[in-house]
């Protein structure tokens, strides 16, 4: 699944560690999501959307080929 998490995080000047603390996950989890190596659970995706005041589908999407 594709995402724009790194862009949103940069716009708010949050480090991966800062965001991880807000979401109560590890920095490695944020890194893996940003590198598209890990798809977050629905509860985590909803928490991420809330942090950035976005809809989940504005952050995470399937790449259409």
Secondary structure, 3 states (H helix, E strand, C coil): CEECHHHHHHHCCCCHHHHHHHHCCCHHHHHHHHCCCCCCCHHHHHHHHHHCCCCHHHHEECCCC
